[in-house]
């Protein structure tokens, strides 16, 4: 955009929208990295064009707004933000800048972990906690005292403290609590929390303090504010005083003599941070001497005497070659970016899902753009930002597709949904996606049927739905390019074996919305056959621990559809009608025990997980106090360390085999 005024207004509007999503709704759409990039661009434009500055610009404010549903309180001193840096060069530039402003190098620094949570001000009068207020807009915040009082780590009375003082800290949700709550919400059919920060923000703003108490919030305190008569001379001394008064102070904070020592601490934490039971995305570096802090002061938005160093996202830049459309088994059209191959977190990435068309509009990603790619959860490639400065001049926004790229049917979109769908149940691409799910490893696990083979069989007219897999003729299949008699006969043998797969596999293979592999196992424990499940009413479904009203409704809607009932009958006619055999294999010793698998194991984890679940055990993805055993192979990391800290029994694979053998299986 060549017009600086227009670009500035666009950036201000976009940043305000993201502020509202982050501070008020606790549902951010973009990463901190991308937000900071937008903010830096706005700040640079305003500095280059001072005539366009405005007092209501986001660069002149802290960011948050207060919620109307809670009462508000003014801060005694503004709660300001921190400037961010994503490189050691930025950090060194800050250090040189403050040294010039002071006229000498700082007399010392403190380095603290930057907690990804919600800032809070704790006000004490008469040494008693009087109120707790969120950052809000920096001047006025939400009074959340009723919920903060449920955090037992926060002292209600500080007999050693001065009569009046203020403590600032970061309220967060521990990772272990986050995983536990999401497991509970999944069993109840509720939407899972996106991340611990969102969960903490939403919990702190609840009007029901009983529910807030159940959420298991915690706090690390990072600042003590007192009157000049009682204040100490150094920030590090304040942290020690807070610790002595029983306030939780972030572990491992360091006092450093200079920047070189601070950089060593930052590097150490980069290696250790995944083992912490809280989210941290960087470190905060502060001048330690209060006198030096006061000499530097602050801007309207941020203090000058501190800076946040954020660990850069583990990603790379690459270019978008094309944006194609992919259809799923429910007919949803998903845009996918085709990328110039690039190495990200140990593997080559050439495609990244854009999730939906709102995401394309939000990112404004176009063919030819240079983009920043990271791996979400270290697994899924994701585009988190567009480097618009390198955009080709002739680029155009992506047009919303109107017809299905596979069958040509007009696409539909409900008013209350983001997804665009192909409504044609006979669409070849939708059929292919349904078949791919049906034969996948966690479903019916039919060997020899990859995506290309399935497409070939569909195009040849040999497959029309999952039941028609058992109508395949070896002679016909053998004549197709790339097959032959041996591979065709192997396929039919695998299909014959699939008739004897367990009921939970068939339930999962059907692709019932909201019913994953875990829910399928729960259903197979209760219902003897697929017919029993099809006849189940809402009351009997929600009576199952882990099946909530939404999942129950989805199951009932699936079996109410005539086309789905016809598929079940067609499968039964071909001998695919397993009954639950779980009760035959259940072990009284292992029943309901919770296992976590970690490290490099000699067999695929899904195989070990299926075996344990057939014996009645449960396999979790995270270690908590409810974990009974951790099965650890070579290379086990943070999960193994956490298990040791909690005193949980640790097994190698031989130990697991002995445990299973001793259980009578």
C-alpha positions in Angstrom: 0.0 0.0 0.0 1.7 3.2 -1.2 -0.3 5.7 0.8 1.2 5.9 4.3 -2.0 7.4 5.9 -4.1 4.6 4.5 -1.7 1.9 5.6 -1.5 3.5 9.1 -5.3 3.5 9.5 -5.5 -0.1 8.2 -2.9 -1.2 10.7 -4.5 0.6 13.6 -7.9 -1.0 12.9 -6.3 -4.4 12.6 -4.3 -4.1 15.8 -7.4 -2.8 17.7 -9.3 -5.9 16.5 -6.6 -8.2 17.7 -6.4 -6.4 21.0 -10.1 -7.0 21.5 -9.7 -10.7 20.6 -6.7 -11.1 23.0 -7.7 -9.0 26.0 -11.5 -9.2 26.0 -12.4 -12.4 24.3 -9.3 -14.4 25.2 -9.4 -15.9 21.7 -6.5 -14.5 19.7 -6.4 -15.3 16.0 -2.7 -14.6 15.4 0.6 -15.5 17.1 2.5 -13.0 19.3 5.2 -12.9 16.6 2.8 -11.8 13.9 1.1 -9.2 16.2 4.5 -7.7 17.1 5.3 -7.5 13.4 2.2 -5.5 12.7 2.8 -3.3 15.7 6.4 -2.7 14.7 5.3 -1.7 11.2 2.8 0.8 12.6 5.4 2.3 15.0 7.9 2.7 12.2 5.4 4.4 9.9 4.3 6.8 12.7 8.0 7.7 13.4 8.6 8.3 9.7 5.4 10.4 9.4 5.0 12.3 12.7 2.3 14.4 11.3 0.1 11.2 11.1 0.5 10.4 14.8 -2.7 10.2 16.9 -3.2 10.0 20.7 -5.7 7.1 20.2 -3.2 5.0 18.2 -2.4 1.6 19.7 1.2 2.7 19.9 0.2 5.2 22.6 -1.9 2.8 24.7 -1.2 -0.5 26.6 -3.8 -2.5 24.7 -6.6 -4.0 26.8 -10.1 -2.8 27.4 -12.3 -3.5 30.5 -15.2 -5.9 30.4 -18.7 -4.5 31.1 -19.7 -7.6 33.1 -17.1 -6.9 35.9 -16.6 -3.8 38.1 -13.5 -1.7 37.3 -10.8 -0.1 39.4 -8.1 2.4 38.6 -4.5 1.5 39.0 -2.4 3.6 41.5 0.4 3.6 38.9 -0.1 2.7 35.3 0.5 -0.9 34.3 2.7 -0.4 31.3 3.7 -2.9 28.7 7.2 -4.0 27.5 8.8 -3.6 24.1 9.7 -6.9 22.5 12.8 -8.2 20.7 13.1 -11.4 18.7 16.9 -11.4 18.2 20.0 -10.9 20.3 20.9 -8.0 18.0 17.7 -6.2 19.1 18.6 -7.0 22.8 22.1 -5.6 22.4 20.8 -2.5 20.7 18.5 -1.9 23.7 21.4 -2.3 26.1 23.5 0.2 24.2 20.6 2.6 24.1 20.0 2.5 27.9 23.8 2.8 28.5 23.9 6.0 26.4 20.9 7.4 28.2 22.4 6.6 31.6 25.8 7.8 30.6 27.3 4.5 31.8 26.6 0.7 31.6 23.8 -0.5 33.9 25.1 -1.5 37.4 23.3 -4.9 37.0 20.4 -6.7 35.3 17.8 -9.2 36.4 16.6 -11.8 34.0 13.2 -13.5 34.6 11.2 -16.0 32.6 8.4 -14.3 30.6 5.2 -16.2 31.6 2.5 -16.5 29.0 -0.5 -15.5 31.2 -2.5 -12.5 32.4 -1.0 -9.6 34.3 -2.5 -8.8 37.6 -2.1 -6.1 40.3 -2.6 -7.1 43.9 -3.2 -4.2 46.2 -2.6 -4.6 50.0 -3.9 -2.2 52.6 -3.3 -2.8 56.3 -1.2 -5.7 55.1 -4.3 -7.4 53.8 -5.2 -8.2 50.2 -7.9 -5.6 49.3 -8.4 -6.0 45.6 -6.9 -7.7 42.5 -7.2 -5.8 39.2 -6.3 -6.9 35.6 -4.0 -4.7 33.4 -7.0 -3.5 31.3 -6.0 -0.4 29.4 -3.1 0.3 31.7 -5.0 2.9 33.7 -8.2 1.0 34.6 -8.7 -2.7 34.8 -11.3 -5.3 35.8 -11.7 -6.1 39.5 -11.4 -9.9 39.7 -10.7 -10.1 43.4 -13.4 -12.7 43.9 -11.5 -15.1 41.6 -8.0 -14.2 42.6 -8.8 -15.0 46.3 -9.3 -18.6 45.2 -5.6 -18.9 44.3 -4.2 -20.3 47.5 -0.6 -19.3 46.7 -1.5 -15.6 47.1 -1.2 -14.5 50.8 -4.3 -12.9 52.1 -2.3 -11.3 54.9 1.4 -10.3 55.0 2.4 -9.6 58.6 6.0 -8.8 57.7 5.1 -6.3 54.9 4.6 -2.5 55.1 1.1 -1.2 55.8 0.4 -0.5 52.1 2.1 -2.0 49.0 1.3 -3.5 45.6 2.5 -6.7 44.0 2.3 -7.4 40.3 2.4 -10.8 38.7 1.3 -13.1 36.0 -1.6 -15.4 36.5 -1.4 -18.6 34.4 -2.8 -22.1 34.1 -0.3 -24.9 34.6 0.2 -27.2 31.6 -0.8 -30.2 33.7 -4.1 -28.5 34.7 -4.8 -27.4 31.1 -4.5 -31.0 29.8 -6.7 -32.3 32.7 -9.4 -29.7 32.0 -9.3 -30.4 28.3 -9.7 -34.2 28.9 -12.7 -33.5 31.1 -14.2 -31.1 28.5 -13.7 -33.6 25.8 -15.5 -36.3 27.8 -18.4 -33.9 28.4 -18.6 -32.9 24.7 -17.5 -29.3 25.4 -15.2 -27.3 23.2 -11.6 -27.7 24.4 -9.5 -24.7 25.4 -7.2 -23.5 22.7 -4.2 -23.0 24.9 -3.3 -22.3 28.6 -3.2 -18.5 28.2 -6.7 -18.4 26.8 -7.9 -20.8 29.5 -6.4 -18.6 32.2 -7.9 -15.4 30.8 -11.3 -16.9 30.6 -11.2 -18.4 34.0 -10.1 -15.2 35.7 -13.1 -13.3 34.2 -15.7 -15.9 35.3 -18.4 -14.4 37.5 -18.7 -17.7 39.5 -15.7 -17.9 41.8 -16.5 -21.6 42.6 -15.9 -22.5 38.9 -12.8 -20.3 38.8 -11.4 -22.1 41.9 -11.9 -25.4 40.0 -9.8 -24.2 37.1 -6.5 -24.5 39.2 -5.0 -21.1 38.4 -1.5 -20.2 39.6 0.7 -17.0 39.8 4.3 -15.9 39.5 5.0 -12.5 41.0 7.5 -10.2 39.3 7.3 -6.7 40.9 6.9 -5.0 44.3 5.7 -1.4 44.5 6.0 0.5 47.8 6.2 4.0 49.1 9.7 5.6 48.8 10.2 5.3 52.6 10.0 1.5 52.6 11.3 0.7 49.1 14.6 -1.2 48.6 17.3 -0.1 46.2 17.3 -3.1 43.8 14.7 -5.1 42.0 16.4 -8.4 42.9 16.1 -7.4 46.6 12.4 -6.9 46.0 12.0 -10.4 44.6 13.8 -11.9 47.6 11.5 -9.9 49.9 8.4 -11.2 48.1 9.7 -14.7 48.4 10.3 -14.2 52.1 6.7 -13.0 52.5 5.5 -16.3 50.9 4.6 -14.9 47.5 5.4 -17.2 44.5 8.3 -15.8 42.6 9.2 -17.2 39.3 11.9 -19.9 39.8 15.4 -19.4 38.4 15.4 -15.6 38.1 19.0 -14.4 37.9 20.8 -11.2 38.8 23.5 -10.7 36.1 26.4 -8.3 36.1 26.1 -7.5 32.4 24.4 -8.5 29.1 26.8 -11.4 28.3 25.8 -13.2 31.5 22.1 -12.4 30.7 22.5 -14.0 27.3 23.9 -17.2 28.8 20.8 -17.4 31.1 18.5 -16.9 28.1 20.2 -19.7 26.2 19.9 -22.1 29.1 16.2 -21.4 29.5 15.7 -22.0 25.8 16.8 -25.6 26.3 14.8 -26.1 29.5 11.5 -24.3 28.9 9.6 -27.3 27.5 10.1 -29.1 30.8 8.4 -26.3 32.8 4.8 -26.8 33.9 3.9 -23.4 32.6 4.0 -21.7 29.2 6.9 -19.3 28.7 7.8 -17.6 25.4 10.9 -15.7 26.4 12.7 -13.8 29.1 12.3 -10.3 30.6 15.6 -8.3 31.1 15.4 -5.4 33.6 17.8 -2.9 35.0 18.2 -4.0 38.6 18.9 -0.6 40.3 15.7 1.3 41.1 17.6 4.6 40.7 18.5 3.7 37.2 14.9 2.6 36.4 13.6 6.0 37.5 16.3 7.8 35.5 15.1 6.2 32.3 11.3 6.4 33.0 8.8 5.3 30.4 6.9 6.2 27.2 3.1 6.4 27.1 3.0 2.7 26.5 6.1 0.9 27.8 8.9 1.3 30.4 12.4 2.1 29.0 14.3 0.2 31.6 13.1 -3.3 30.7 12.6 -5.3 27.5 11.1 -8.7 26.6 13.3 -11.1 24.6 11.0 -13.6 22.9 12.2 -16.9 21.6 11.8 -16.7 17.8 9.2 -19.2 16.4 10.8 -22.3 15.0 10.1 -21.5 11.4 11.4 -20.4 8.0 10.4 -18.2 5.2 9.4 -19.6 1.8 7.2 -18.6 -1.1 3.6 -19.7 -2.0 3.5 -21.4 -5.4 -0.2 -22.0 -5.5 -3.3 -22.3 -3.4 -5.4 -25.4 -4.1 -8.6 -26.7 -2.6 -8.9 -30.0 -0.8 -12.2 -31.8 0.1 -12.7 -33.7 3.3 -15.1 -36.6 4.0 -17.9 -34.3 5.2 -17.6 -32.2 2.0 -15.8 -29.2 3.6 -13.5 -27.4 1.2 -10.1 -26.6 2.7 -7.6 -24.2 1.1 -4.0 -25.5 1.1 -0.9 -23.5 0.3 1.6 -25.2 -2.0 5.0 -23.9 -1.0 8.6 -23.9 -2.3 10.0 -26.8 -0.2 11.7 -25.6 3.0 13.2 -27.3 6.0 11.2 -26.6 9.2 11.9 -28.3 12.6 13.7 -31.2 11.0 11.5 -32.0 8.0 10.9 -30.7 4.5 7.6 -28.8 4.3 6.0 -28.2 0.9 2.3 -27.8 1.8 0.5 -26.0 4.7 -3.2 -25.9 5.4 -4.9 -22.5 5.5 -7.8 -24.0 7.5 -10.6 -21.9 5.9 -11.3 -18.9 3.8 -11.6 -16.6 6.8 -8.0 -17.5 7.6 -6.9 -16.5 4.0 -8.7 -13.2 4.4 -7.1 -12.6 7.8 -3.6 -13.3 6.6 -4.2 -11.8 3.2 -2.1 -14.6 1.8 -1.7 -14.7 -2.0 0.0 -16.8 -4.6 3.6 -15.5 -5.0 3.8 -14.2 -1.4 6.8 -14.8 0.8 5.4 -16.3 4.1 6.6 -17.3 7.5 6.0 -21.0 8.2 6.2 -22.7 11.6 5.1 -26.1 12.8 2.1 -25.9 15.1 2.7 -28.3 18.1 5.9 -29.4 16.3 3.8 -31.4 13.8 1.5 -29.5 11.5 2.9 -26.9 9.1 1.2 -23.5 9.5 1.6 -20.1 7.9 1.7 -17.4 10.6 2.5 -14.3 8.6 3.0 -12.7 5.2 6.0 -10.6 4.4 4.0 -8.0 2.4 7.0 -5.9 1.6 8.3 -8.5 -0.8 4.8 -9.1 -2.5 4.8 -9.0 -6.3 3.2 -5.8 -7.7 0.7 -7.8 -9.8 -0.6 -10.0 -7.0 -4.3 -10.3 -6.5 -6.5 -11.6 -3.6 -7.7 -15.1 -3.8 -11.3 -15.4 -5.1 -13.7 -17.5 -3.1 -14.6 -20.6 -5.1 -18.2 -21.0 -6.1 -18.3 -24.5 -7.4 -16.8 -27.8 -6.2 -13.3 -28.3 -7.8 -14.1 -32.1 -8.1 -17.7 -32.4 -9.2 -18.7 -28.9 -10.2 -21.6 -28.7 -7.8 -22.4 -25.2 -6.4 -20.7 -24.8 -3.0 -22.8 -23.9 0.1 -22.1 -22.0 3.3 -24.3 -21.7 6.3 -24.7 -18.3 7.9 -23.4 -19.5 11.3 -20.4 -21.4 9.9 -17.0 -20.6 8.4 -16.8 -23.8 6.4 -17.7 -24.0 2.7 -19.1 -27.4 1.6 -19.8 -29.5 -1.4 -23.4 -30.7 -0.9 -23.1 -33.6 -3.4 -22.9 -36.9 -1.5 -21.7 -38.6 -4.6 -18.8 -36.2 -5.2 -15.7 -38.3 -6.1 -13.4 -36.2 -3.9 -15.7 -36.5 -0.9 -16.1 -40.3 -1.5 -12.3 -40.6 -1.8 -11.8 -38.8 1.6 -14.5 -41.0 3.2 -12.8 -44.1 1.8 -9.3 -42.9 2.9 -10.6 -42.5 6.5 -12.4 -45.8 6.4 -9.3 -47.9 5.5 -6.8 -45.9 7.6 -4.7 -47.5 10.3 -6.8 -46.4 13.3 -10.0 -47.4 11.5 -10.4 -50.7 9.5 -6.6 -50.8 8.8 -6.8 -52.3 5.3 -3.3 -52.8 3.7 -2.6 -51.9 0.2 -5.0 -49.0 -0.2 -3.3 -45.6 -0.3 -4.8 -42.4 -1.6 -3.7 -43.0 -5.2 -5.0 -46.7 -5.2 -8.4 -45.5 -3.8 -8.7 -42.8 -6.5 -7.9 -45.3 -9.2 -10.6 -47.7 -8.0 -13.2 -44.9 -7.7 -12.3 -43.7 -11.2 -12.6 -47.2 -12.6 -16.2 -47.4 -11.1 -15.3 -50.3 -8.8 -16.0 -48.3 -5.5 -19.0 -46.3 -4.7 -19.0 -46.4 -0.8 -17.1 -48.3 1.9 -19.3 -51.4 1.6 -18.4 -51.8 -2.0 -14.8 -52.6 -0.9 -16.1 -56.1 -0.3 -17.5 -56.4 -3.8 -14.1 -56.0 -5.4 -13.2 -58.8 -7.8 -9.6 -59.9 -7.9 -9.6 -60.3 -11.7 -10.9 -56.8 -12.3 -8.5 -55.2 -9.9 -5.5 -57.2 -11.3 -6.1 -55.7 -14.7 -5.7 -52.1 -13.5 -2.4 -50.4 -14.1 0.1 -51.0 -11.3 -1.8 -53.9 -9.7 -1.4 -57.5 -10.9 -2.8 -60.7 -9.5 -0.6 -60.9 -6.4 -1.3 -57.4 -5.1 -5.0 -57.9 -5.9 -5.2 -61.1 -4.0 -3.4 -59.5 -1.0 -5.9 -56.7 -1.0 -8.9 -59.2 -0.9 -7.2 -61.2 1.9 -6.8 -57.9 3.9 -10.4 -57.1 3.3 -11.5 -60.6 4.5 -9.4 -60.1 7.6 -11.0 -56.7 8.2 -14.4 -58.4 8.7 -13.1 -59.6 12.0 -11.9 -56.1 13.3 -13.2 -54.9 16.6 -16.4 -52.8 17.0 -14.6 -49.7 18.0 -12.7 -49.6 14.8 -15.9 -49.8 12.7 -17.5 -47.0 14.8 -14.5 -44.8 14.2 -14.3 -45.8 10.5 -17.8 -44.6 9.8 -16.7 -41.0 10.3 -19.4 -40.0 12.7 -18.8 -36.2 13.4 -17.3 -35.6 16.8 -16.6 -39.3 17.4 -12.9 -39.9 17.4 -11.0 -43.1 18.1 -11.2 -42.6 21.9 -14.9 -42.0 21.9 -15.4 -45.0 19.6 -13.7 -47.2 22.2 -16.0 -45.8 25.0 -19.0 -46.6 22.9 -17.8 -50.1 22.1 -17.4 -50.8 25.8 -21.1 -50.2 26.3 -22.9 -51.3 23.1 -22.6 -54.9 21.9 -23.1 -54.2 18.2 -23.4 -51.3 15.7 -27.2 -52.0 15.7 -27.3 -51.4 19.5 -25.5 -48.1 19.0 -27.9 -47.1 16.2 -30.9 -47.6 18.5 -29.4 -45.8 21.5 -31.3 -42.9 22.9 -29.8 -39.7 24.2 -30.1 -40.7 27.9 -28.1 -43.9 27.4 -25.5 -42.1 25.4 -24.8 -39.3 27.8 -24.8 -41.8 30.7 -21.4 -43.0 29.3 -18.4 -41.3 31.1 -16.8 -39.2 28.4 -19.8 -38.7 26.0 -21.5 -35.4 26.3 -24.7 -34.0 24.9 -23.2 -32.6 21.7 -21.5 -35.9 20.9 -24.7 -37.8 21.7 -26.7 -35.6 19.4 -24.1 -36.1 16.6 -24.4 -39.9 17.0 -28.2 -39.8 16.9 -28.2 -37.5 13.8 -25.8 -39.8 12.0 -28.0 -42.9 12.4 -31.2 -40.9 11.6 -29.8 -40.3 8.1 -31.3 -42.9 5.7 -28.1 -43.0 3.6 -26.0 -43.9 6.7 -28.5 -46.6 7.8 -28.3 -48.1 4.3 -24.5 -48.2 4.5 -24.7 -50.1 7.8 -27.1 -52.7 6.3 -24.8 -53.0 3.2 -21.8 -53.7 5.5 -23.7 -56.3 7.5 -24.8 -58.0 4.3 -21.1 -58.4 3.4 -20.2 -59.8 6.8 -18.9 -56.6 8.4 -20.7 -56.5 11.7 -18.3 -57.0 14.6 -19.5 -57.4 18.2 -17.7 -56.0 21.2 -15.1 -58.3 22.5 -13.6 -55.9 25.0 -15.0 -57.7 28.1 -13.2 -60.9 27.1 -9.8 -59.2 27.2 -10.2 -56.8 30.1 -7.7 -57.2 32.9 -8.7 -56.6 36.5 -5.2 -55.5 37.3 -4.9 -52.9 34.5 -8.5 -51.8 34.4 -8.7 -47.9 34.5 -4.9 -47.4 35.0 -3.5 -44.4 33.2 -0.4 -44.8 31.0 1.8 -42.3 29.2 4.1 -43.4 26.3 7.2 -41.3 25.6 10.6 -41.7 23.9 11.6 -44.0 21.0 9.8 -47.4 21.4 10.4 -50.5 19.4 6.8 -50.7 18.2 4.4 -48.0 16.9 2.8 -46.1 19.8 -0.8 -46.7 18.3 -0.1 -50.5 18.5 1.0 -50.3 22.2 -1.9 -48.0 23.0 -4.5 -50.4 21.4 -3.1 -53.3 23.4 -3.3 -51.4 26.7 -6.8 -50.1 25.9 -8.0 -53.6 25.0 -6.9 -54.6 28.6 -9.0 -51.8 30.1 -6.2 -49.2 30.6 -6.2 -45.7 29.4 -3.4 -43.9 27.5 -3.0 -40.2 28.0 -0.8 -37.7 26.1 0.3 -35.8 29.2 1.8 -36.6 32.6 -0.2 -35.6 35.7 -0.8 -36.7 39.3 -3.4 -39.1 37.9 -0.8 -41.0 35.8 -0.1 -44.5 37.1 2.8 -45.5 34.8 5.1 -43.8 32.3 6.5 -46.2 29.6 9.8 -44.5 28.5 12.1 -45.4 25.6 15.4 -43.9 24.6 15.3 -40.1 24.1 12.5 -39.5 26.6 12.5 -35.9 27.7 10.2 -33.6 29.6 7.5 -36.2 30.3 10.1 -38.5 31.9 11.5 -35.6 34.0 8.0 -34.7 35.2 7.1 -38.3 36.0 10.2 -38.5 38.2 9.4 -35.2 40.0 5.9 -36.6 40.7 7.1 -40.0 41.9 5.3 -41.8 39.1 6.3 -45.4 38.3 8.5 -45.6 35.2 8.7 -48.7 33.0 10.8 -49.6 30.0 9.2 -51.9 27.4 10.4 -55.1 29.1 8.9 -53.8 32.3 5.6 -53.2 30.5 5.6 -56.7 29.2 6.2 -58.1 32.7 3.3 -56.0 34.0 1.0 -57.3 31.3 2.1 -60.9 31.9 1.6 -60.6 35.6 -1.9 -59.3 35.0 -2.8 -62.6 33.5 -2.6 -61.5 29.8 
